[in-house]
């Protein structure tokens, strides 16, 4: 595997960015791996690498770069700061960052940015859906894993933008999740069924918010492996 790191220039500053891909010539389909609220850390890179080994050009970045260069709540324990940083991010910012990454990939011979996938977790689950709406010329698969704020009373709520999407959507939901309660998921699923978008909402029985991440106390190995199986199928079906 080939991993590179660099600062990507965006309209808002320098965004620490990583690309991970197989060591062949490619080009490989692009997948954006959006970090979760705890911050950029080795686990994010390890999970990105796991996707890349299946033959993808995976990009991930420090989403909090507008405020801090580094942040990992598992290292500093500052949950108040985590929620502050998370609250400073908007869907518009996430869409701009995705656009910058796609543009970079389109200029790399090792990447095929004609069909792009995106996956987000927790905080970034709704970003993945909104990325698919904002960049519907190239994003063909979008996944939200125990994502939050999928249906809220705001104009830029993901459930209001489904008709703009040209991607297959996959939404994985924890059975117990105060950040994404059943009524929110039900509203999103109803909007999906009544939109022109295609996709699936799947409940993971017996799980809690954060089940996909091994570092979290809510980690559920069986559920996490199931989400990997779903991701690989989603991307293989839509990006190959």
GIRA-V861996 format. One record per pair of residues at least 6 apart in sequence whose C-alpha atoms are under 6 Angstrom apart, sorted by the first residue. I is the first residue (numbers start at 0). J is the second residue. D is the distance in whole Angstrom. If there is no record, write none. Layout:
i-><I,I>
j-><J,J>
d-><D,D>
This chain:
i-><0,0,0,1,1,1,1,2,2,3,3,4,4,5,5,6,6,6,6,7,7,14,15,15,16,16,17,17,18,18,19,19,20,20,20,24,25,26,26,26,27,27,27,27,28,28,28,29,29,29,29,29,30,30,30,30,31,31,31,32,32,32,33,33,35,35,35,35,36,37,37,38,38,39,51,56,90,94,104,105,113,114,114,114,114,115,115,115,116,116,116,116,117,117,118,118,118,118,119,119,120,120,120,121,121,121,122,124,124,124,125,127,129,131,131,132,132,135,135,139,140,140,141,142,142,142,143,144,145,145,145,145,147,147,149,150,150,150,150,158,158,161,162,162,162,164,167,167,168,169,169,170,171,172,172,173,173,173,173,174,174,174,174,175,176,176,207,209,210,210,210,211,211,212>
j-><20,21,22,19,20,21,22,18,19,17,18,16,17,15,16,13,14,15,16,13,14,64,60,61,59,60,58,59,57,58,56,57,51,55,56,109,109,109,110,111,55,56,110,111,55,56,111,55,56,57,112,115,57,115,116,117,57,58,117,58,59,118,59,119,120,121,122,123,122,71,72,70,71,61,57,110,126,130,110,112,137,137,138,139,238,137,138,139,138,139,140,141,127,141,127,141,142,143,127,143,143,144,146,145,146,147,147,143,144,146,149,141,157,138,164,163,164,164,165,166,166,167,168,168,169,170,170,171,171,172,173,208,178,179,157,156,158,183,187,187,190,196,194,195,196,196,197,198,198,198,199,200,201,202,203,203,206,207,208,203,204,205,206,207,207,208,217,217,217,218,219,218,223,218>
d-><6,4,5,6,5,6,6,6,4,6,5,6,4,6,5,5,5,5,6,5,5,6,6,5,6,4,6,5,6,5,6,5,5,6,5,6,5,4,5,5,5,5,5,5,5,6,5,6,5,6,6,5,5,6,4,5,6,5,5,6,5,5,6,5,5,6,5,6,5,6,5,5,5,6,6,6,6,5,6,5,5,5,6,6,6,6,4,6,6,6,5,6,6,5,6,6,5,6,5,5,6,5,5,5,4,6,6,4,6,4,5,6,6,5,6,5,5,6,5,4,5,5,5,6,5,6,5,5,6,5,6,6,6,5,5,6,5,6,6,5,6,6,5,5,6,6,5,5,4,6,5,5,5,5,6,5,5,5,6,6,5,6,5,5,6,5,6,6,5,4,5,6,4,6>
